[in-house]
C-alpha cells in the first residue's frame, strides 16, 4: 500500500483548505496508508519552522509527500521559506496549489514532482512547468438534509425565499455587493454564513456586519461544519459575489448538494453549471429569475450531475492515480488523469463556444472527413474519447471522457472498457473504429484482433509523426507508425487490407496513416 503524508492545515483550523484536506483524506484513506502532519496556519513560518516541519515528515519515511499550499499560510513575504521546506523533503513531492499565477510558481514546480491545480483558469495562469501540472477538480460533497428540516432547526420560515452567502468575510468575497443587491430587492431574506479566521475579525468584516444589521441581513459568524451544512441545505440560492478567486470550495459544496448558484463572471468558474453576473443589475435579475421554482429546478439538476461527476470519492481516485503515475509510471493512471483534464477543459469550451473543441478542430478536420465518408450505420468506436465521430456505441477507458460524452450525446451509448477485451459477441457490428488508438496501446495486435472479432471491418487511423510532419508530443503515445509498420501490424493480426492511404493537413502540417481492414 502506498504511504502518503499530507502536510496541511488540520484539526480546528478555520480554513477552507482544512475542510478540503479532511474531505479528501477521508476518501483517500480507503486506498492508501495516510498520515497527516498538521501545518500551523496562524503565524508566518520561518526557516527554523520549515526545517522542523520537514524533519517531522521525513521521519515517517513516506512514498508520497502531499503538501496543500496557499501563500496565505506559507509566508508570502519570504517565499524562500516554503522553497526550503520543499528542498528538505525526502520522497516524491506533490504540491496542490490553491492559488496560481505567481512568478514563484516556477521555483515550486522545479522542486516538486507534480503540481495539482483545480481548473482550466488555474492551469492557464500557472507560471511553472506545465508538464508537471495536473488538473484535479475540487471535490463536491453531497448533503442529504431536506430543506424543510434544515429550516425548522434554524428557525427559517418554510416559504421564505432565502439567499445564502457563505465563507470568510473579506473584500475579495464581495459581501458588500450582496448587501447592495439586497437593498434593491423585496420579499426575500439573506444570510451571511461565515466570519474570519480568528475571533478578532478585520475592519472590512466589522463594516459589513454593521451594514448587514441595519438592512436586516443575518450574520452567523464562524460556524461548525455541521451548522454550515444545515444553512447550505436551508437556502434556495447560493450567492458567491467574489472579486478575486482561483477556485471556490463553497461553489463545489453547493453543486454537490444540488443548489442553484449565482456567482461573479470570473474565469475560475467557467464550465460550472451556475448563473454568472457582471454587474449589480445582472445580479438583481438573476436573483429575481430564480424565485421561479422551475428555474431553480433546472439549475439544481445540472448541479447534482456536476456534483456526482466530481464527488470526493472520484477526486480521491484521481489523486491515487497521480501517486501511481509518479511511483510506477502506470499508463492507465496517466490516461485517467488526462481524461479528467480533457473533461474540465471541454466543459469550459461548451460554455465559451457552445461546443467541444473536437467539433471545431481544424487540425483533425481532414482525418475526420475521411472517417465520416466511410462510416457505416452499425458501428462501434473503440477509444472514442467524447464520441464525436458519430458511432452509436462508444468504448472509452477514461471514465471522465465517457461521462462527458454521455452528457453531450444522450442518444449514444458509452461503455467503459479496455480495447484488449471488448464486451461484445462476435460480429456484433458492421464496423469498428480504431482511430488514434493503436499508438497508445501496449499490445495493439490484440486490440486489432478484438476489433475484427466484433465487426466485419476495422477502420484505422494513426498519426504520422515522422519528419517532415509535426508530432503531438503526447506522453500517452508509446509507439509511432509508418505505412510499413502499420501494414505489418494489420497483416500480423490476421487481417487483409481493403484500403490504406495517407491524409495530410497541409495548413497545420499534421498527417495520418489511414486504413480499412477485415478478416480473411
Helices and strands as residue ranges (DSSP letters): E 3-8, H 16-28, E 33-38, H 47-58, E 64-69, H 80-88, E 92-97, H 105-111, E 114-117, H 120-125, G 130-132, E 133-135, H 147-154, E 162-166, G 171-173, H 175-183, E 189-193, H 203-215, E 218-219, H 225-234, E 237-240, H 249-256, E 260-264, G 267-269, E 275-277, H 280-289, H 293-309, H 312-328, H 331-353, G 357-359, H 365-372, E 379-382, E 393-396, H 399-408, E 413-416, E 429-435, G 438-440, H 444-454, E 455-463, H 483-492, E 495-505, E 510-519
